[in-house]
Amino acid sequence: MKSIHKMLFTGSVILAASGSNAQSLPDISYRDYGYTKPVKKVTQMYYSIDYDNDGSVKNVEEVEKVTQTFNADGNIESYENQSFLDDSWAKSQSTYKHGRLHKQVWTHTNPYLNRTYTYVYDKHGKITEEKIRFKDGSKSHIKFRYKENLLRKIEADIDGTQSVTERYYSSKDKLYKEIHRQKTPDEADIVTNYFYLEDKEILSFVEPQSYFYATAYLKDATGYHSGEIKFKLIEDSTAQDKLLKGISRFDKEAPNDHLPFDLQAYSEQTLQAYKKNQKELKPYRMVLYLRDENNDVVAEAEVDLKAKNIAGIGLFKTAFANGTTTGTTDFRHKRLHIVEATLQQIALP
């Protein structure tokens, strides 16, 4: 799932949700959010979990509520976030012209964050620019450059921070790499490399050789995405040396679609590498998903990697355009127990 299913346990989500950090095409359709059927409304309630020493649940606290609605065309219409930690909130309203996203207006608890996004398109209907106007009248923008019908470059100037992202595709038009260059006044550019497999980020690092992260994706018995684990590599380690060799090979073979592994095989290899190199490969973040009989996500759990239990859980109620609904935002111990059992089965060392 995409941003609609991110775990949000602090008020900082309001800034992130406003798009201030986004340097990619905006998510518009329900498909962009990971749904296969048209959606009318999604309500998400996030809870934090506290445990007693014996492992039983001591306290469950409401943390945040997120509501998103979609129009008859299946496009995002409104977004509302409410934090119960500090009573902060964020809201957006989207308007469309000729079936294309024309404007997004964001309002926040903190008026300083209020802003308006407008969009410019080329003759082929592709977004070429996202213009951002802040409450004080200042402006920012993101420009999108295409070649051979593919997004190749993203140029951003947001709140005075400039960056350029170059995207690389294989011979079969599959995205396999991004190079993000953030320009810092009076300092060297910060260059981050991202590598992708089956449209999912698998590796990233900051040049020349620092801040290495690798992500393994989990599948359930039916083959659906059931979670992910992000690892941080200790620098100047044997594991990092092996990773650099793997990156070099990936960079050579991915352009021609000659990779000897798919996402599942890569993920299994990453998990095996972790079990053999626990001092060098450290779990950084872990998320688990729970699906219903239709394979729609009804819960998402954030794992406390130190305590090896569930730090928080998000429960989703989804109303589809055909009138059916799935899930509930009411806390259910049964769903918590299911993701706890899943965590035990994974058995992280």
C-alpha positions as CSV (number, residue, x, y, z in Angstrom):
1,M,0.0,0.0,0.0
2,K,1.1,3.5,-0.5
3,S,0.8,6.7,1.7
4,I,-2.8,6.0,2.6
5,H,-1.5,3.2,4.9
6,K,1.5,4.8,6.6
7,M,1.7,4.5,10.3
8,L,1.2,8.0,11.8
9,F,2.0,8.3,15.5
10,T,3.0,11.9,15.8
11,G,1.6,15.3,14.9
12,S,4.5,15.6,12.3
13,V,2.2,13.8,9.9
14,I,0.4,17.1,9.2
15,L,3.6,18.6,7.7
16,A,4.3,15.4,5.7
17,A,0.7,15.1,4.6
18,S,0.7,18.7,3.3
19,G,3.1,17.6,0.6
20,S,6.0,19.8,1.7
21,N,8.4,16.9,1.5
22,A,6.8,15.2,-1.6
23,Q,8.9,15.3,-4.7
24,S,7.0,13.0,-6.9
25,L,3.8,13.0,-8.9
26,P,0.8,13.4,-6.6
27,D,-1.3,10.4,-5.8
28,I,-4.7,11.0,-7.5
29,S,-6.6,7.8,-8.3
30,Y,-7.7,5.1,-5.8
31,R,-5.2,2.9,-7.8
32,D,-2.4,5.1,-6.7
33,Y,-3.3,4.2,-3.1
34,G,-3.1,0.5,-3.7
35,Y,-6.8,-0.3,-4.3
36,T,-8.0,-2.4,-7.2
37,K,-11.7,-1.4,-6.8
38,P,-13.1,2.2,-6.9
39,V,-13.2,3.6,-3.4
40,K,-15.7,6.1,-1.9
41,K,-14.3,6.7,1.6
42,V,-11.5,5.4,3.8
43,T,-11.4,6.0,7.6
44,Q,-8.3,5.1,9.5
45,M,-7.9,5.0,13.3
46,Y,-4.5,4.6,14.8
47,Y,-4.0,3.3,18.3
48,S,-0.8,3.0,20.5
49,I,-0.4,-0.1,22.5
50,D,1.3,-0.5,26.0
51,Y,2.0,-3.9,27.5
52,D,2.5,-5.2,31.1
53,N,5.6,-7.1,32.0
54,D,3.8,-10.4,31.4
55,G,3.1,-9.4,27.8
56,S,-0.6,-8.7,28.2
57,V,-2.1,-5.5,26.9
58,K,-2.1,-2.8,29.6
59,N,-3.4,0.2,27.7
60,V,-4.8,1.1,24.3
61,E,-4.9,4.8,23.3
62,E,-6.4,6.5,20.3
63,V,-3.7,8.5,18.6
64,E,-4.9,9.7,15.2
65,K,-7.8,9.6,12.8
66,V,-7.4,10.0,9.1
67,T,-10.4,10.3,6.6
68,Q,-10.1,10.3,2.8
69,T,-12.9,10.6,0.4
70,F,-12.9,9.9,-3.4
71,N,-15.2,11.3,-6.1
72,A,-17.3,9.5,-8.7
73,D,-14.3,9.3,-11.0
74,G,-12.3,7.5,-8.3
75,N,-10.0,10.4,-7.6
76,I,-9.0,11.8,-4.2
77,E,-11.4,14.6,-3.2
78,S,-10.7,15.4,0.4
79,Y,-8.3,14.4,3.2
80,E,-8.6,15.1,7.0
81,N,-6.2,14.2,9.7
82,Q,-6.8,14.7,13.4
83,S,-4.2,14.0,16.1
84,F,-5.4,13.2,19.6
85,L,-2.0,13.8,21.0
86,D,-1.9,17.5,20.6
87,D,-5.3,18.3,19.0
88,S,-3.7,19.3,15.7
89,W,-5.4,18.7,12.4
90,A,-4.9,19.1,8.7
91,K,-7.5,19.2,5.9
92,S,-7.3,19.3,2.1
93,Q,-9.9,19.8,-0.7
94,S,-9.1,18.8,-4.3
95,T,-10.8,20.3,-7.3
96,Y,-10.7,18.9,-10.9
97,K,-11.1,20.3,-14.4
98,H,-11.7,18.1,-17.4
99,G,-11.0,15.1,-15.2
100,R,-7.6,16.4,-14.1
101,L,-6.4,17.5,-10.7
102,H,-6.5,21.3,-10.8
103,K,-6.0,22.5,-7.3
104,Q,-5.5,21.3,-3.7
105,V,-6.1,23.6,-0.8
106,W,-4.6,22.7,2.5
107,T,-5.6,24.2,5.9
108,H,-3.9,23.3,9.2
109,T,-4.1,24.0,12.9
110,N,-1.0,26.1,12.4
111,P,-2.0,28.7,9.8
112,Y,1.7,29.0,8.8
113,L,1.3,25.6,7.1
114,N,-1.7,26.6,5.0
115,R,-0.9,26.4,1.3
116,T,-2.5,26.0,-2.1
117,Y,-1.2,23.6,-4.9
118,T,-2.1,24.2,-8.5
119,Y,-1.1,21.9,-11.4
120,V,0.0,22.6,-15.0
121,Y,-0.3,19.9,-17.8
122,D,1.2,19.4,-21.2
123,K,-0.8,18.6,-24.4
124,H,-0.7,14.9,-23.5
125,G,-2.3,15.4,-20.2
126,K,0.8,14.8,-18.1
127,I,1.5,17.0,-15.0
128,T,4.5,19.2,-15.8
129,E,4.5,21.5,-12.8
130,E,3.1,21.7,-9.3
131,K,2.9,25.3,-8.0
132,I,2.8,25.9,-4.3
133,R,1.6,29.2,-2.8
134,F,2.0,29.7,1.0
135,K,-0.2,31.9,3.2
136,D,2.4,34.7,3.3
137,G,2.4,34.8,-0.5
138,S,5.8,33.0,-1.0
139,K,5.9,30.4,-3.7
140,S,7.6,27.1,-4.4
141,H,7.3,24.7,-7.3
142,I,8.1,21.2,-8.5
143,K,8.7,20.6,-12.3
144,F,8.3,17.2,-14.0
145,R,10.3,16.4,-17.1
146,Y,9.4,13.5,-19.5
147,K,11.1,11.7,-22.3
148,E,9.6,8.9,-24.4
149,N,6.5,9.1,-22.2
150,L,8.4,8.4,-19.0
151,L,9.0,10.7,-16.1
152,R,12.8,11.3,-16.2
153,K,13.5,14.3,-14.0
154,I,12.0,16.1,-11.1
155,E,13.2,19.6,-10.3
156,A,12.0,21.1,-7.0
157,D,12.4,24.4,-5.2
158,I,10.5,24.1,-1.9
159,D,10.8,26.6,0.9
160,G,14.2,27.6,-0.6
161,T,15.6,24.1,-0.7
162,Q,16.5,23.0,-4.2
163,S,16.8,19.5,-5.5
164,V,16.9,17.4,-8.7
165,T,15.8,13.8,-9.0
166,E,16.8,11.8,-12.0
167,R,14.9,8.6,-12.7
168,Y,16.3,5.6,-14.7
169,Y,14.3,2.9,-16.5
170,S,15.1,-0.5,-17.9
171,S,14.6,-1.5,-21.6
172,K,11.1,-2.7,-20.5
173,D,10.3,0.8,-19.0
174,K,10.7,-0.5,-15.4
175,L,12.0,2.1,-12.9
176,Y,15.2,0.7,-11.3
177,K,17.0,3.7,-9.9
178,E,16.7,7.3,-8.8
179,I,19.4,9.8,-8.0
180,H,18.3,12.6,-5.7
181,R,20.6,15.6,-5.4
182,Q,19.7,18.2,-2.8
183,K,21.6,21.4,-3.1
184,T,22.8,23.0,0.1
185,P,24.1,26.6,0.2
186,D,27.8,26.8,0.8
187,E,28.1,23.0,1.1
188,A,28.5,20.0,-1.1
189,D,25.3,18.6,-2.6
190,I,23.7,15.7,-0.7
191,V,23.3,12.9,-3.2
192,T,21.1,9.9,-2.4
193,N,20.8,6.8,-4.6
194,Y,17.5,4.8,-4.5
195,F,17.1,1.4,-6.2
196,Y,13.8,-0.2,-7.1
197,L,12.5,-3.7,-8.0
198,E,8.9,-4.3,-9.0
199,D,8.2,-0.6,-8.2
200,K,9.3,-1.0,-4.6
201,E,12.4,0.6,-3.1
202,I,14.9,-2.1,-2.1
203,L,18.1,-0.2,-1.4
204,S,19.3,3.4,-0.7
205,F,22.5,5.1,0.3
206,V,24.0,8.6,0.5
207,E,27.2,9.1,-1.6
208,P,29.9,8.3,-1.4
209,Q,29.2,5.4,1.1
210,S,27.0,6.2,4.0
211,Y,23.5,5.8,5.4
212,F,22.8,2.4,3.8
213,Y,19.2,1.0,4.1
214,A,17.8,-2.2,2.7
215,T,14.2,-3.2,2.7
216,A,12.8,-6.8,2.6
217,Y,9.1,-7.3,1.7
218,L,7.0,-10.1,3.3
219,K,4.3,-12.1,1.6
220,D,1.4,-14.1,3.2
221,A,0.3,-17.6,2.3
222,T,-1.8,-16.2,-0.6
223,G,1.1,-14.3,-2.1
224,Y,0.0,-10.8,-1.1
225,H,2.2,-8.1,0.5
226,S,1.9,-8.6,4.2
227,G,4.7,-6.4,5.6
228,E,8.1,-5.0,5.2
229,I,11.3,-4.7,7.2
230,K,13.8,-1.9,6.7
231,F,17.4,-2.6,7.8
232,K,20.2,-0.1,8.4
233,L,23.8,-1.3,7.6
234,I,26.7,-0.6,9.9
235,E,29.2,1.3,7.8
236,D,32.6,-0.1,6.9
237,S,31.4,-3.7,7.4
238,T,31.6,-6.9,5.5
239,A,27.9,-6.8,4.9
240,Q,28.3,-3.3,3.3
241,D,31.1,-4.5,1.1
242,K,28.9,-7.3,-0.2
243,L,26.0,-4.9,-0.7
244,L,28.2,-2.6,-2.7
245,K,29.1,-5.5,-5.0
246,G,25.4,-6.3,-5.3
247,I,24.6,-2.7,-6.1
248,S,27.2,-2.7,-8.8
249,R,25.8,-5.9,-10.4
250,F,22.2,-4.6,-10.1
251,D,23.2,-1.3,-11.8
252,K,24.7,-3.2,-14.7
253,E,21.9,-5.8,-15.2
254,A,18.8,-3.9,-14.3
255,P,18.8,-1.7,-17.4
256,N,18.5,-4.8,-19.6
257,D,16.1,-6.6,-17.4
258,H,18.6,-9.4,-16.8
259,L,18.3,-9.6,-13.0
260,P,18.6,-13.2,-11.8
261,F,16.0,-12.6,-9.0
262,D,12.6,-11.1,-8.4
263,L,11.4,-9.1,-5.4
264,Q,10.5,-12.1,-3.3
265,A,13.9,-13.8,-3.9
266,Y,15.7,-10.5,-3.1
267,S,13.7,-10.2,0.1
268,E,14.5,-13.8,1.2
269,Q,18.2,-13.2,0.5
270,T,18.1,-10.0,2.6
271,L,16.5,-11.8,5.5
272,Q,19.1,-14.6,5.3
273,A,21.9,-12.0,5.2
274,Y,20.4,-10.4,8.3
275,K,20.4,-13.7,10.2
276,K,24.0,-14.2,9.3
277,N,25.1,-10.7,10.0
278,Q,23.1,-9.4,12.9
279,K,25.9,-7.2,14.2
280,E,26.2,-5.4,10.9
281,L,22.6,-5.4,9.6
282,K,20.2,-3.7,12.1
283,P,16.3,-3.8,11.8
284,Y,15.3,-0.1,11.6
285,R,11.5,-0.3,11.0
286,M,9.0,-3.1,10.6
287,V,5.3,-2.9,9.5
288,L,2.8,-5.7,9.2
289,Y,-0.5,-5.7,7.2
290,L,-3.6,-7.7,7.9
291,R,-6.0,-8.4,5.0
292,D,-9.6,-9.6,4.9
293,E,-11.0,-12.4,2.7
294,N,-11.0,-10.1,-0.3
295,N,-7.3,-9.2,0.3
296,D,-8.2,-5.6,1.3
297,V,-6.0,-4.2,4.1
298,V,-8.0,-3.8,7.3
299,A,-5.1,-3.3,9.7
300,E,-1.5,-2.2,9.8
301,A,0.8,-2.7,12.7
302,E,4.0,-0.9,13.6
303,V,6.5,-3.2,15.4
304,D,8.6,-2.1,18.4
305,L,11.9,-3.8,17.3
306,K,13.5,-3.6,20.7
307,A,10.6,-5.1,22.7
308,K,9.6,-7.3,19.8
309,N,5.9,-6.5,20.2
310,I,3.3,-4.2,18.5
311,A,3.9,-0.5,19.2
312,G,0.7,0.6,17.5
313,I,-2.0,-0.6,15.1
314,G,-4.1,1.2,12.5
315,L,-7.6,-0.1,11.7
316,F,-9.3,0.8,8.5
317,K,-12.9,1.0,7.3
318,T,-13.2,1.2,3.6
319,A,-16.4,2.1,1.7
320,F,-16.3,1.1,-1.9
321,A,-18.1,2.8,-4.8
322,N,-20.3,-0.3,-5.3
323,G,-21.8,0.2,-1.9
324,T,-19.9,-2.6,0.0
325,T,-17.7,-1.9,3.0
326,T,-14.8,-3.7,4.7
327,G,-13.1,-3.4,8.0
328,T,-13.8,-1.3,11.1
329,T,-12.0,1.5,13.0
330,D,-13.2,0.1,16.4
331,F,-10.4,-1.5,18.3
332,R,-10.4,-5.3,18.0
333,H,-8.2,-7.4,20.3
334,K,-8.6,-10.2,17.8
335,R,-6.9,-8.3,15.0
336,L,-4.1,-7.3,17.4
337,H,-3.6,-11.0,18.3
338,I,-3.4,-12.0,14.7
339,V,-0.6,-9.5,13.9
340,E,1.1,-10.5,17.2
341,A,1.0,-14.1,16.0
342,T,2.4,-13.1,12.6
343,L,5.3,-11.3,14.4
344,Q,6.0,-14.5,16.4
345,Q,6.1,-16.6,13.2
346,I,8.6,-14.3,11.6
347,A,10.8,-14.8,14.7
348,L,13.3,-12.0,14.3
349,P,16.6,-13.0,16.1
